[in-house]
């Protein structure tokens, strides 16, 4: 399995952790998943994309109607991303 715990941990555990994360932690998770998606191949890519969708759902739950605007704003403020 992947050494990245975001990819290797059970989906149910990730979903539970997402709900408990601060906004910064949530956005950092999304950024890490995007990076993992770019590096993933075939079957792994589908797994990463499902986790990205789960993270997107949590962002939408916190910011209804804003789609991913809060995440994009956060990402622009990060000098190292």
Beta strands, then each sheet from edge to edge (+ up, - down):
end
